[in-house]
């Protein structure tokens, strides 16, 4: 048995290190999204680089330990301290390095057009160059610390599971603390500084403790051949499968549970916290379990548990849409599998390594390689092809296969329970039997309803409906220009209404949409969609709005922006921030106007967005919508002439006049404009109600992070 007092510092180190690692992962992903785009391929690239670094570091750290041979424990503790120091440096270096890469790409765009693939390759390469060294250091911490433990306590064959438990507990605290406290309180930059400071504390303590562990060197009896080769091969196969399936299923779970949790950052944080809590519970149970458990039985149990989300995400089971009730649904849905994997992963690594750092490093690297493959296979292949339900089924099958031949009641019972879960449950799309459903690597998209009650849902969340507000976004903007438009950009396609309205001005219109399946449903909402798409100058680009603006060299007379609701949606601040407006302003032609639609929001959010716009454009106006809620902001680098409703109506071409009147509510053009023009509000009146509101920036996404202010509001 390991000496508990001597191992306590290692547990503390990995508790703090796990906290920091999750903070880095969350913040780095978000910072990279702001710099290079929010597309699924790019997000997958960032996560793959992170996991690749862990795999490379785990393998490389084991190699270093093996080459070091017999050394005092303090030697390995100092190496561990060096790796933590390098990780801490990342908290200071990664964000400016990513920003530097963005500036280099932007400068390249100014000299030549850059297609989407080229931009992906360049940005992905830069991400790998920046993140991989630091992620490699993260992966190396396990074998380096295990080598120190092995040298000091040769009788510790389960040291990996000890460190793994601490690391997962810290990661759970990092997932919860960063989302619910640190980012809202400090912003992304200062949250990184907190994590860097904690890495510095780990480094200092490890260096100070190293002499204590170097007083004596205990003889280490290696047991490289203690486990049968075939057993190790089976364990490695199961480690790869567990990594692949768990990360692949995370992609599926996101689509399954967002309809119940909502598309806010706290939904994803809650899901990740449940995942890590259950993993930690399983790991703790393994540490306390006195008997040897068959890995085949554990794999069989994992296969059954992998299908439980089919039941917990069944929309026929009543529950509220609030975060708490949704989180409970997630907990009993994914908790069982995560608990089993939390038990299984450290057990397999311990059995492969018997405390040997080199073998543990290789085993953990195999698990990390599975984590790289999982999201790519799930997101880009399985989900677009067979949907959420059958993707889970397919991902569960390897667990049954690796459990081996089981002509027993256990295997028969597992298959029977699994068959019941598959056949008796339903997914969210079944709530809309007459709907059109599309799936792609980004989302599951549902078009439902009839007449003016048609609705577009993305991953179960209502995005937009047929409303004259979306027509006004285009016509108010184009009629307010000093001269007729020559080129228009619409960011966020949605139902295609604003795109369709802008084309009635007989000018080239480009629409940018993040979700590939959304434009394919254009015809569901508009009977003339095919003719509209065939219009001269009509163009739809599948891309992230910011990424498109970064790499285009075009200048537009009007940019119409309608971010997807709700206002708190994860990532939505990237289309409301000061940095985004500065970028969009640089793509406006002289005299061009940017239209920003802002739905109902808290006064602090309205103030933050208004400040971001006012700080980016010298001329800014705001109007209530035709339906009396939300705001149309018109922003420009040139004065925006004040025109009456009658004057605006006179500026519309004939086709645009018919389009604006299509859905009413007024039967005249002047009557259509009057509620909007008469509802103009002073910008300062939107800022003053929240005097403490900060400008909405990429670093301080006020709209997305609101837990503290809503919980502790006076």
Helices and strands as residue ranges (DSSP letters): H 4-36, H 40-68, H 73-111, H 116-152, H 159-177, I 178-182, H 183-213, H 229-261, H 265-288, H 295-305, H 308-312, H 323-353, H 357-377, I 378-382, H 383-402, H 409-424, G 428-431, E 436-439, E 444-448, G 451-453, E 455-458, E 461-465, H 468-479, E 487-491, H 497-503, E 508-513, G 519-521, H 522-525, H 529-533, E 538-542, H 545-551, E 556-561, G 572-575, H 578-586, E 588-598, H 603-616, E 619-624, E 631-636, H 645-650, H 654-661, H 669-677, E 680-681, H 683-687, G 688-690, H 707-711
